[in-house]
Amino acid sequence: QVQLKESGGGLVQPGGSLTLSCSTSGFRLSDWGMSWYRQVPGKERQLVAFIASTGYMTNYGEGVKGRFIVSRNNYGNMVYLQMNNLKPEDSATYYCSRSGNPRYWGQGTQVTVSS
């Protein structure tokens, strides 16, 4: 079955960096676009970044373009989100997601940006 597992979250100071990883299994990663979303309590889940199946096309959500970089390793079944110059408003639970119907989600990893 499809499984997505995020890791790499934690506490970081403003201006710092973190790289999130998403380990995938149960499907051929090279066939699917993948996304990172984030959510804070009481708000809707927000798209952070999308990467096409081949990795040649990416899109970024509002507020992260130029700071975040999404990448993938189809052979290693991994998707990554490199987050630079982090701000307190980036604090959220970050989710890895596989495109399609249904859309699949990981369990999330918490990122807290605070001094």
C-alpha positions as CSV (number, residue, x, y, z in Angstrom):
1,Q,0.0,0.0,0.0
2,V,1.0,3.6,-0.5
3,Q,3.1,4.9,2.4
4,L,4.6,8.3,2.9
5,K,6.8,9.1,5.9
6,E,8.1,12.6,6.7
7,S,11.2,13.3,8.8
8,G,13.6,16.1,9.6
9,G,11.3,18.5,11.4
10,G,12.3,20.3,14.6
11,L,13.0,23.5,16.4
12,V,15.1,26.1,14.5
13,Q,15.9,29.7,15.0
14,P,14.7,32.4,12.6
15,G,17.1,32.6,9.7
16,G,18.0,29.0,10.0
17,S,17.6,26.1,7.7
18,L,16.0,22.6,7.8
19,T,15.7,19.9,5.2
20,L,12.6,17.7,5.4
21,S,12.6,14.2,3.9
22,C,9.7,12.1,2.6
23,S,10.3,8.4,2.3
24,T,7.9,6.7,-0.1
25,S,6.9,3.1,-0.7
26,G,4.1,1.0,-2.2
27,F,4.1,2.8,-5.6
28,R,6.5,3.8,-8.4
29,L,7.6,7.3,-7.4
30,S,8.7,8.2,-10.9
31,D,5.0,8.0,-12.0
32,W,3.7,10.7,-9.7
33,G,3.9,14.3,-9.0
34,M,4.6,15.0,-5.3
35,S,3.8,17.9,-3.0
36,W,4.6,19.4,0.3
37,Y,1.8,21.1,2.3
38,R,1.7,22.7,5.7
39,Q,-0.9,23.3,8.2
40,V,-1.3,25.2,11.5
41,P,-4.2,24.6,13.9
42,G,-7.4,26.2,12.9
43,K,-6.3,26.9,9.3
44,E,-6.6,25.1,6.0
45,R,-3.7,23.0,4.7
46,Q,-1.6,25.2,2.4
47,L,0.4,24.1,-0.6
48,V,4.1,24.7,-0.1
49,A,5.7,23.1,-3.1
50,F,5.0,20.8,-6.0
51,I,7.4,18.8,-8.1
52,A,6.5,16.9,-11.2
53,S,7.2,13.2,-11.7
54,T,10.4,13.8,-13.6
55,G,11.6,16.6,-11.3
56,Y,11.9,19.1,-14.2
57,M,8.9,21.3,-13.1
58,T,8.4,22.8,-9.7
59,N,5.9,25.2,-8.3
60,Y,5.9,27.0,-4.9
61,G,3.3,28.4,-2.7
62,E,3.0,32.0,-1.5
63,G,5.7,33.2,0.8
64,V,8.2,30.4,0.2
65,K,9.5,31.0,-3.3
66,G,13.2,31.8,-3.2
67,R,13.6,30.3,0.2
68,F,12.4,26.7,-0.2
69,I,13.6,24.1,-2.7
70,V,11.8,20.9,-3.5
71,S,13.7,18.0,-5.0
72,R,13.3,14.3,-5.5
73,N,15.3,11.1,-5.9
74,N,13.1,8.7,-7.8
75,Y,15.7,5.9,-7.6
76,G,15.9,6.3,-3.8
77,N,12.1,6.8,-3.4
78,M,12.7,10.1,-1.6
79,V,11.3,13.6,-1.8
80,Y,12.9,16.5,-0.1
81,L,12.1,20.1,1.0
82,Q,15.1,22.3,1.7
83,M,13.9,25.3,3.8
84,N,16.2,28.3,4.1
85,N,15.9,31.6,5.9
86,L,13.1,30.3,8.0
87,K,10.7,32.7,9.6
88,P,8.3,32.2,12.6
89,E,5.4,32.1,10.2
90,D,6.8,29.0,8.6
91,S,6.0,27.1,11.8
92,A,3.6,24.4,11.0
93,T,3.1,20.7,10.5
94,Y,4.5,19.8,7.1
95,Y,3.0,17.0,5.1
96,C,4.3,15.0,2.1
97,S,1.6,14.2,-0.4
98,R,1.2,12.1,-3.6
99,S,-0.9,13.6,-6.3
100,G,-3.9,11.8,-7.7
101,N,-7.4,10.7,-6.7
102,P,-7.3,9.8,-3.9
103,R,-4.5,12.0,-2.7
104,Y,-2.2,10.3,-0.2
105,W,-0.7,11.9,2.9
106,G,2.0,11.2,5.3
107,Q,1.6,11.7,9.1
108,G,3.4,15.0,9.1
109,T,6.4,16.5,10.8
110,Q,6.4,19.5,13.0
111,V,8.6,22.5,12.2
112,T,8.9,25.3,14.8
113,V,10.8,28.5,14.0
114,S,11.4,30.4,17.2
115,S,14.2,32.1,19.1
